[in-house]
Amino acid sequence: MRIDTAERLDRFRAEVRAFIAEYNPGPKRHTGVRAPEPELVEPIRGFTRALFDAGYLGADWPERYGGRAGHDPREAFVVAEEIARAGTWGPIGAGPPLAAPALITFGTPEQRAHYLPRIRSAEHIWCQLFSEPGAGSDLAGLSTRAVRDGDHWRVSGQKVWTTNGHHADVGYLLARTDPDAPKHAGISAFILDMSTPGVDVRPLREITGTSDFNEVFLDDVHIPAANLIGRLHDGWRVANSSLLHERSGVAAGSVELVRHLDDLLALGPTDPATTGRIATAVLVSDAMSKAVQSHILAGTEDAADAAAVKIFFSETNLALAEAGLALQGPGGLAAEGDPEATADGWWQDAFLYARAYTIAGGATEVLKNVIAERALRMPREPR
Ligand SMILES: Cc1cc2nc3c(=O)[nH]c(=O)nc-3n(C[C@H](O)[C@H](O)[C@H](O)COP(=O)(O)OP(=O)(O)OC[C@H]3O[C@@H](n4cnc5c(N)ncnc54)[C@H](O)[C@@H]3O)c2cc1C
């Protein structure tokens, strides 16, 4: 019997689209990697649980942790695209994209048994406690210290940019466990219960007026020794391995751009040169995303792929938001809540947020270095 995979995938897409239409937790008011209003957190937990229960998320996990044998890896891209197309909330936090792969690859049997079901049920929302005021692009320069004391670690330091930290139950933490080792070799990864005494989460209010990320202060926080992920001082490898798993953004970003291009065109008469240029960039971004998805599926991905998609997406997104704002003339100054604001200030928020996309998940300049050094084999920048 011949199985038409394209037709099967189309059927899967229709099924996912109908599922999202039925169970989604409501429209996402702002674009970007944002934190929901508190009242949306429970509906988002419910939707996340439903996506896992239906096998739309976590199909690639080992079967004993709820994965599905013989799953089609393209389905994960379809699900990410359909959530983006619907303009609704997907799962929030670092649990499904980062902590789960880290635990599956490096976790102890006890850690997997305890935490993986709670990621699937969304009982636990995780945050990513990597970046610090002095360590972002140069993440290996982090200085939060973990010192062993009997059967636990005592951790002190400061994290920043912690998206959804104020909603998180658990943190995926990197801390320095050997200050004398070369910087990449002295880091370990930990599971942190965010309700532990000494954890102080302070939301930052951003230029958008919303609070999507936080500062997290750690003051002599006790973490059980059993919460070390992977081997001691091997946190750099644990973190990099889990970051490699985070690929759904490759699919979701370009779908968002296509949706917002339609919104831009609906705003009214525009300068054809500008909209033509942006529309072309949106279509190129979508084509790049599809090409990289097929490289990932074929195992032929190279170091430039995800970096180039991310750069092109974030720059196109910025141009799109700028055009949407400019089209409103002086009205572009009216923000959300102002009756004069077009689409209740959606474009203003998108414009103010757009630069964050050029920084989060790897700043444009740093990704250009990745492309130059790792893909084009150009001389390394002096370090
Ligand atoms: C919206 C958002 C959400 C985030 N969420 C999280 C989160 O949940 N958890 C978390 O741990 N982190 C998070 N981050 C942090 C993110 O990973 C860092 O912002 C990013 O790695 C850049 O680090 P930095 O902000 O310290 O900037 P820096 O590294 O200080 O960079 C500042 C500038 O210098 C440039 N630069 C730096 N190094 C080089 C170089 N070698 N060559 C050329 N130019 C260079 C950069 O491109 C940038 O323009 C988030 C960031 C954003 C914007």
PDBQT file of the ligand as one rigid body, heavy atoms in Angstrom, charges set to zero:
ROOT
HETATM    1  C1  LIG A 401      13.086  39.022  25.608  1.00  0.00    +0.000 C 
HETATM    2  C2  LIG A 401      14.232  38.270  26.236  1.00  0.00    +0.000 A 
HETATM    3  C3  LIG A 401      13.983  37.146  26.980  1.00  0.00    +0.000 A 
HETATM    4  C4  LIG A 401      15.051  36.448  27.579  1.00  0.00    +0.000 A 
HETATM    5  N1  LIG A 401      14.755  35.369  28.388  1.00  0.00    +0.000 NA
HETATM    6  C5  LIG A 401      15.756  34.752  29.048  1.00  0.00    +0.000 A 
HETATM    7  C6  LIG A 401      15.477  33.699  29.991  1.00  0.00    +0.000 A 
HETATM    8  O1  LIG A 401      14.317  33.333  30.227  1.00  0.00    +0.000 OA
HETATM    9  N2  LIG A 401      16.499  33.135  30.666  1.00  0.00    +0.000 N 
HETATM   10  C7  LIG A 401      17.788  33.502  30.448  1.00  0.00    +0.000 A 
HETATM   11  O2  LIG A 401      18.679  32.921  31.072  1.00  0.00    +0.000 OA
HETATM   12  N3  LIG A 401      18.099  34.505  29.572  1.00  0.00    +0.000 NA
HETATM   13  C8  LIG A 401      17.114  35.129  28.865  1.00  0.00    +0.000 A 
HETATM   14  N4  LIG A 401      17.409  36.165  27.998  1.00  0.00    +0.000 N 
HETATM   15  C9  LIG A 401      18.789  36.637  27.914  1.00  0.00    +0.000 C 
HETATM   16  C10 LIG A 401      19.460  36.485  26.577  1.00  0.00    +0.000 C 
HETATM   17  O3  LIG A 401      19.936  35.176  26.395  1.00  0.00    +0.000 OA
HETATM   18  C11 LIG A 401      20.610  37.516  26.566  1.00  0.00    +0.000 C 
HETATM   19  O4  LIG A 401      20.013  38.799  26.560  1.00  0.00    +0.000 OA
HETATM   20  C12 LIG A 401      21.482  37.392  25.361  1.00  0.00    +0.000 C 
HETATM   21  O5  LIG A 401      22.235  36.222  25.452  1.00  0.00    +0.000 OA
HETATM   22  C13 LIG A 401      22.449  38.610  25.243  1.00  0.00    +0.000 C 
HETATM   23  O6  LIG A 401      23.127  38.804  26.421  1.00  0.00    +0.000 OA
HETATM   24  P1  LIG A 401      23.183  40.250  27.126  1.00  0.00    +0.000 P 
HETATM   25  O7  LIG A 401      21.797  40.778  27.216  1.00  0.00    +0.000 OA
HETATM   26  O8  LIG A 401      23.961  40.109  28.382  1.00  0.00    +0.000 OA
HETATM   27  O9  LIG A 401      23.946  41.198  26.124  1.00  0.00    +0.000 OA
HETATM   28  P2  LIG A 401      25.528  41.267  25.901  1.00  0.00    +0.000 P 
HETATM   29  O10 LIG A 401      26.068  39.898  25.778  1.00  0.00    +0.000 OA
HETATM   30  O11 LIG A 401      26.102  42.165  26.939  1.00  0.00    +0.000 OA
HETATM   31  O12 LIG A 401      25.588  41.975  24.507  1.00  0.00    +0.000 OA
HETATM   32  C14 LIG A 401      25.413  43.398  24.371  1.00  0.00    +0.000 C 
HETATM   33  C15 LIG A 401      25.723  43.746  22.926  1.00  0.00    +0.000 C 
HETATM   34  O13 LIG A 401      27.058  43.376  22.617  1.00  0.00    +0.000 OA
HETATM   35  C16 LIG A 401      27.080  42.532  21.473  1.00  0.00    +0.000 C 
HETATM   36  N5  LIG A 401      28.123  41.514  21.619  1.00  0.00    +0.000 N 
HETATM   37  C17 LIG A 401      28.341  40.734  22.702  1.00  0.00    +0.000 A 
HETATM   38  N6  LIG A 401      29.347  39.867  22.452  1.00  0.00    +0.000 NA
HETATM   39  C18 LIG A 401      29.754  40.107  21.186  1.00  0.00    +0.000 A 
HETATM   40  C19 LIG A 401      30.725  39.521  20.341  1.00  0.00    +0.000 A 
HETATM   41  N7  LIG A 401      31.498  38.497  20.765  1.00  0.00    +0.000 N 
HETATM   42  N8  LIG A 401      30.882  40.017  19.090  1.00  0.00    +0.000 NA
HETATM   43  C20 LIG A 401      30.096  41.027  18.639  1.00  0.00    +0.000 A 
HETATM   44  N9  LIG A 401      29.138  41.618  19.388  1.00  0.00    +0.000 NA
HETATM   45  C21 LIG A 401      28.970  41.166  20.645  1.00  0.00    +0.000 A 
HETATM   46  C22 LIG A 401      25.702  41.900  21.437  1.00  0.00    +0.000 C 
HETATM   47  O14 LIG A 401      25.351  41.486  20.137  1.00  0.00    +0.000 OA
HETATM   48  C23 LIG A 401      24.818  43.009  21.922  1.00  0.00    +0.000 C 
HETATM   49  O15 LIG A 401      24.476  43.877  20.884  1.00  0.00    +0.000 OA
HETATM   50  C24 LIG A 401      16.371  36.878  27.376  1.00  0.00    +0.000 A 
HETATM   51  C25 LIG A 401      16.616  38.003  26.584  1.00  0.00    +0.000 A 
HETATM   52  C26 LIG A 401      15.577  38.704  26.025  1.00  0.00    +0.000 A 
HETATM   53  C27 LIG A 401      15.871  39.918  25.186  1.00  0.00    +0.000 C 
ENDROOT
TORSDOF 0
